[in-house]
């Protein structure tokens, strides 16, 4: 039980949780803050950053839920893929075509957040050049009530240990430059800088037989 006095438990993702993934992705979509007022279509972020992971690799998806046994509302998640190159191929051939039909490319002068996400859907996902050494990648998001009580570390530990069981050699993630709290959190878990972008950082962690807590400092 965290400092809020609310019991929260991690459990495997279930298909009935999909709407919650969309909801949390939007509520944390502005570098951890609520992005609801920035989008006309509330599903655009989740279409790209959350749902495909749970649909494609549900064995690498867990949710944080309120209540004994995690039977209450979902307040956070961790999602991943073990092979970013294979995931990119699946996204382009299986997931994105229907979304591209649903969302035609906007006019070049449209600078809205909706338009930016629709253009991303049409560009698709490309695995980074370091995916050979860090083939897995992940996304983790928690609502404010679930933050700063150790639940983020628990979610990360769950996913990282699963990746180790699968003998995945490394994992990477992206984080916005302004999300300084998240950057510090990942660094405490042992993630190192791999690449800098104008939008933020890509960080990586080598995976070995040791548990993630042994690599944290």
C-alpha positions in Angstrom: 0.0 0.0 0.0 1.5 3.4 -1.0 1.5 6.6 0.9 -1.9 7.5 -0.5 -3.4 4.7 1.6 -4.7 3.0 -1.6 -3.9 -0.6 -2.3 -2.4 -1.0 -5.8 -1.4 -4.2 -7.4 0.3 -5.2 -10.7 -1.4 -7.8 -12.8 -1.1 -9.0 -16.4 -2.8 -7.0 -19.1 -6.2 -8.2 -20.2 -8.0 -7.2 -23.5 -10.7 -5.5 -21.3 -8.0 -3.1 -20.2 -7.5 -1.6 -23.7 -9.7 1.4 -23.2 -7.7 2.2 -20.0 -4.5 2.1 -21.9 -5.9 4.7 -24.3 -7.1 6.8 -21.3 -3.8 6.8 -19.4 -1.8 7.4 -22.5 -3.8 10.6 -23.1 -3.7 11.7 -19.4 0.1 11.4 -19.4 0.7 12.4 -23.0 2.3 15.8 -22.3 5.7 14.7 -20.9 3.8 13.0 -18.1 1.1 15.6 -17.7 -2.5 15.6 -19.0 -2.7 16.2 -22.8 -6.5 16.0 -23.0 -6.9 19.6 -24.0 -4.4 19.3 -26.8 -6.2 16.8 -28.9 -9.6 16.8 -30.7 -9.4 13.0 -31.1 -8.5 11.5 -27.7 -7.4 8.2 -29.2 -4.6 9.4 -31.4 -1.8 9.0 -28.8 -3.0 5.6 -27.8 -3.2 4.4 -31.4 0.5 4.8 -31.7 2.1 4.7 -28.3 0.0 2.1 -26.3 -2.5 -0.1 -28.0 -0.2 -1.8 -30.6 2.1 -3.1 -27.9 -0.7 -4.7 -25.9 -2.3 -6.1 -29.0 1.0 -7.5 -30.5 2.8 -8.7 -27.4 0.3 -9.0 -24.5 2.8 -11.2 -22.6 4.9 -8.0 -22.2 2.1 -5.8 -20.9 1.1 -5.3 -17.2 -1.2 -2.8 -15.6 -1.3 -1.2 -12.1 -4.8 -1.4 -10.7 -6.5 -0.2 -7.5 -7.9 -2.6 -5.0 -7.0 -6.0 -3.5 -5.6 -8.2 -6.2 -5.6 -5.4 -8.7 -9.3 -5.8 -9.3 -10.1 -2.0 -9.4 -9.5 0.7 -11.9 -6.3 0.8 -13.9 -4.0 3.7 -12.9 -0.8 2.8 -14.8 0.9 0.4 -17.2 4.1 -0.9 -18.7 4.2 -2.1 -22.3 7.0 -3.5 -24.4 8.3 -5.3 -27.4 11.2 -7.8 -27.3 12.3 -7.1 -31.0 11.9 -3.5 -32.2 12.7 -4.4 -35.8 10.1 -7.1 -36.0 7.6 -4.8 -34.2 8.2 -2.1 -36.8 7.4 -4.6 -39.6 4.2 -5.7 -37.8 3.1 -2.1 -37.2 3.6 -1.2 -40.9 1.9 -4.2 -42.3 -0.8 -5.1 -39.7 -1.6 -2.2 -37.4 -1.1 1.1 -39.3 -2.9 0.4 -42.6 -6.4 0.7 -41.1 -5.4 3.8 -39.2 -4.0 5.4 -42.3 -7.3 4.8 -44.0 -9.2 6.2 -41.0 -7.0 9.3 -40.8 -6.0 10.8 -44.1 -3.0 13.1 -44.2 -3.9 16.6 -43.0 -3.0 19.7 -45.0 0.6 20.8 -44.8 -0.4 24.0 -43.0 -2.2 22.1 -40.2 0.1 22.4 -37.1 -2.2 20.9 -34.6 -1.2 18.1 -32.3 -3.8 15.9 -34.0 -2.2 16.6 -37.3 1.3 15.8 -35.9 0.1 12.4 -34.7 -1.6 11.6 -37.9 1.6 12.3 -39.8 3.4 10.0 -37.4 0.8 7.3 -38.2 1.6 7.7 -41.9 5.4 7.7 -41.3 5.2 4.7 -39.1 7.7 3.4 -36.5 11.3 2.8 -37.4 13.6 0.9 -35.1 16.7 2.9 -34.1 20.2 2.1 -35.3 21.2 0.7 -31.9 18.3 -1.9 -31.9 20.8 -4.7 -32.6 22.4 -4.2 -29.1 19.2 -3.0 -27.4 16.4 -4.8 -29.4 13.6 -4.4 -26.9 11.9 -1.1 -26.1 9.1 -0.1 -23.6 6.6 2.5 -22.5 5.6 3.1 -19.0 2.9 5.6 -17.8 1.3 6.1 -14.4 -1.4 8.6 -13.3 -0.3 11.1 -10.6 -2.0 9.2 -7.8 0.2 6.1 -8.5 3.4 8.0 -8.8 6.2 8.3 -6.2 5.2 5.2 -4.2 7.5 2.7 -5.8 5.0 1.4 -8.3 6.9 2.6 -11.3 10.0 0.6 -10.2 7.8 -2.4 -9.6 6.4 -2.2 -13.1 9.8 -1.8 -14.6 11.2 -4.7 -12.6 8.4 -6.9 -13.8 9.0 -6.2 -17.5 12.8 -6.2 -17.3 12.9 -9.6 -15.5 10.6 -11.0 -18.2 12.9 -9.7 -20.9 15.9 -11.3 -19.1 13.9 -14.6 -19.0 13.5 -14.3 -22.8 17.3 -13.7 -23.1 16.9 -10.2 -24.7 20.3 -8.5 -24.5 19.2 -4.9 -24.0 16.2 -2.5 -23.9 15.8 1.1 -24.8 13.2 3.8 -24.4 12.6 7.5 -25.3 11.8 10.3 -22.9 11.0 13.9 -23.5 13.7 16.4 -22.6 11.4 18.3 -20.2 10.4 15.2 -18.3 13.3 15.5 -15.8 11.6 13.3 -13.2 11.3 10.4 -15.6 14.9 10.9 -16.8 16.2 10.7 -13.2 14.0 7.6 -12.6 15.4 5.7 -15.6 19.0 6.7 -14.6 18.5 5.3 -11.1 17.5 2.0 -12.8 20.8 2.0 -14.7 19.7 3.4 -18.1 22.5 5.2 -20.0 22.3 7.8 -22.7 22.3 6.3 -26.2 21.3 9.3 -28.4 20.0 12.9 -28.0 17.3 14.4 -30.2 15.8 17.8 -30.3 12.7 16.3 -28.6 14.5 14.4 -25.9 16.7 11.4 -25.1 17.0 7.7 -26.0 18.3 5.7 -23.1 19.4 2.1 -23.0 20.0 -0.7 -20.4 22.0 -3.9 -21.0 20.2 -6.9 -19.6 22.0 -9.7 -17.9 21.3 -12.3 -15.3 21.3 -9.8 -12.4 18.0 -8.4 -11.2 17.3 -4.7 -12.1 17.5 -3.6 -8.5 21.1 -4.7 -8.4 21.8 -2.2 -11.2 20.0 0.6 -9.6 21.8 3.2 -7.5 
